[in-house]
Amino acid sequence: MRHRVVLYGESVVLAGVGKSLERYPHLEVLSLAADYDAPQTLHALCPDAVILDLGIVSTDLAFSLLKDRPDLLLIGLDPGGDRLMVLSGREARNLTTDDLARLIEVGVLLKPKT
């Protein structure tokens, strides 16, 4: 089963993460620029996980996504601070892309079945 991952933002770090994740056959990685149509496009893509550039993302967008899709896995990257945060309040430092791929897989597998 493939899982759709959307990279939201245009930082070099996020692009690098996307390239690294493309080597995992169970992940379909899509990039989305942060423009005025992005929130609607994000909803339409129906991703399993969204990786956000915390430097450009408003909290309103994150809350909107979680309100509409409480099962969505939101992962925030802070390119300047070398931090990764799952938007449930948990943080981790110095993860590899293998760790990130496992986090996506676990997050998607833990979703309640509808």
Secondary structure, DSSP 8 states (H G I E B T S, - for coil): --EEEEEES--HHHHHHHHHHTT-TTEEEEEE--STTHHHHHHHH--SEEEEETTT--HHHHHHHHHH-TT-EEEEEETTTTEEEETTTEEEES--HHHHHHHHHHHHHTS---
